[in-house]
Amino acid sequence: MEIVSERLGIVTGDDGTQIQVNKTFLTSSPYLVDSVYVVGGNVENKPKLKQDIKYFVNTAYKNFKPIGVASTGQTYIKASDKNNLVGVVSSINNPNFSNEFVSAIAQQRFWDRT
């Protein structure tokens, strides 16, 4: 598992949970991962982070990869007339999120995605 963010170091969640970032958007690529779990966050340069996350998510989506979306990451991927979000698993009001996301990862690709 790789934690990708705008810079290396420790990231602290709203609940105090700390995780080590081992890749940055500059040193990682959405082409090199099997799936993506999207969360939001507060950073100094929010526009840059937003741009990096959108690129990462859009590239993963275009390559038919499974995408899990935390409640804080909902703004980075939304349903529209141009996409059907097949293989995108949202955590909002979803008590089975972890099982559904693991199943999506096991499927690997979602070829019927638009």
Contacts in CASP RR format, 6 or more apart in sequence:
PFRMAT RR
TARGET T0000
AUTHOR 0000-0000-0000
METHOD contacts of the structure
MODEL  1
MEIVSERLGIVTGDDGTQIQVNKTFLTSSPYLVDSVYVVGGNVENKPKLK
QDIKYFVNTAYKNFKPIGVASTGQTYIKASDKNNLVGVVSSINNPNFSNE
FVSAIAQQRFWDRT
2 22 0 8 1.000
2 23 0 8 1.000
2 28 0 8 1.000
2 33 0 8 1.000
3 11 0 8 1.000
3 19 0 8 1.000
3 20 0 8 1.000
3 21 0 8 1.000
3 22 0 8 1.000
3 23 0 8 1.000
4 21 0 8 1.000
4 23 0 8 1.000
4 24 0 8 1.000
4 25 0 8 1.000
4 28 0 8 1.000
4 56 0 8 1.000
5 11 0 8 1.000
5 21 0 8 1.000
5 23 0 8 1.000
5 24 0 8 1.000
5 25 0 8 1.000
5 43 0 8 1.000
5 49 0 8 1.000
6 24 0 8 1.000
6 25 0 8 1.000
6 43 0 8 1.000
6 45 0 8 1.000
6 48 0 8 1.000
6 49 0 8 1.000
6 52 0 8 1.000
7 21 0 8 1.000
7 24 0 8 1.000
8 21 0 8 1.000
8 22 0 8 1.000
8 23 0 8 1.000
8 24 0 8 1.000
9 20 0 8 1.000
9 21 0 8 1.000
10 18 0 8 1.000
10 19 0 8 1.000
10 20 0 8 1.000
10 21 0 8 1.000
11 18 0 8 1.000
11 19 0 8 1.000
11 20 0 8 1.000
11 21 0 8 1.000
12 18 0 8 1.000
25 52 0 8 1.000
25 53 0 8 1.000
25 55 0 8 1.000
25 56 0 8 1.000
30 36 0 8 1.000
30 55 0 8 1.000
30 56 0 8 1.000
30 57 0 8 1.000
30 59 0 8 1.000
30 60 0 8 1.000
30 63 0 8 1.000
30 65 0 8 1.000
31 59 0 8 1.000
31 63 0 8 1.000
33 60 0 8 1.000
33 65 0 8 1.000
34 65 0 8 1.000
34 66 0 8 1.000
34 105 0 8 1.000
34 108 0 8 1.000
35 60 0 8 1.000
35 65 0 8 1.000
35 66 0 8 1.000
35 67 0 8 1.000
35 68 0 8 1.000
35 101 0 8 1.000
35 104 0 8 1.000
35 105 0 8 1.000
36 56 0 8 1.000
36 57 0 8 1.000
36 60 0 8 1.000
36 65 0 8 1.000
36 66 0 8 1.000
36 67 0 8 1.000
36 68 0 8 1.000
37 67 0 8 1.000
37 68 0 8 1.000
37 69 0 8 1.000
37 70 0 8 1.000
37 101 0 8 1.000
38 53 0 8 1.000
38 57 0 8 1.000
38 67 0 8 1.000
38 68 0 8 1.000
38 69 0 8 1.000
38 70 0 8 1.000
38 73 0 8 1.000
38 76 0 8 1.000
38 77 0 8 1.000
39 70 0 8 1.000
39 72 0 8 1.000
39 73 0 8 1.000
40 53 0 8 1.000
40 70 0 8 1.000
40 72 0 8 1.000
40 73 0 8 1.000
40 75 0 8 1.000
40 76 0 8 1.000
41 49 0 8 1.000
41 72 0 8 1.000
43 49 0 8 1.000
50 76 0 8 1.000
53 73 0 8 1.000
53 76 0 8 1.000
54 76 0 8 1.000
57 67 0 8 1.000
57 76 0 8 1.000
57 77 0 8 1.000
60 67 0 8 1.000
61 67 0 8 1.000
61 77 0 8 1.000
61 83 0 8 1.000
61 88 0 8 1.000
61 113 0 8 1.000
64 109 0 8 1.000
64 110 0 8 1.000
64 111 0 8 1.000
64 113 0 8 1.000
65 108 0 8 1.000
65 109 0 8 1.000
65 110 0 8 1.000
66 87 0 8 1.000
66 88 0 8 1.000
66 89 0 8 1.000
66 101 0 8 1.000
66 104 0 8 1.000
66 105 0 8 1.000
66 107 0 8 1.000
66 108 0 8 1.000
66 110 0 8 1.000
67 77 0 8 1.000
67 87 0 8 1.000
67 88 0 8 1.000
67 89 0 8 1.000
67 104 0 8 1.000
68 88 0 8 1.000
68 89 0 8 1.000
68 90 0 8 1.000
68 91 0 8 1.000
68 97 0 8 1.000
68 101 0 8 1.000
68 104 0 8 1.000
69 76 0 8 1.000
69 77 0 8 1.000
69 88 0 8 1.000
69 89 0 8 1.000
69 90 0 8 1.000
69 91 0 8 1.000
70 91 0 8 1.000
71 91 0 8 1.000
71 92 0 8 1.000
74 90 0 8 1.000
74 92 0 8 1.000
77 85 0 8 1.000
77 88 0 8 1.000
79 85 0 8 1.000
82 114 0 8 1.000
83 113 0 8 1.000
83 114 0 8 1.000
84 112 0 8 1.000
84 113 0 8 1.000
84 114 0 8 1.000
85 113 0 8 1.000
86 110 0 8 1.000
86 112 0 8 1.000
86 113 0 8 1.000
86 114 0 8 1.000
87 104 0 8 1.000
87 107 0 8 1.000
87 110 0 8 1.000
87 113 0 8 1.000
89 97 0 8 1.000
89 100 0 8 1.000
89 101 0 8 1.000
89 104 0 8 1.000
90 97 0 8 1.000
91 97 0 8 1.000
94 100 0 8 1.000
104 110 0 8 1.000
END
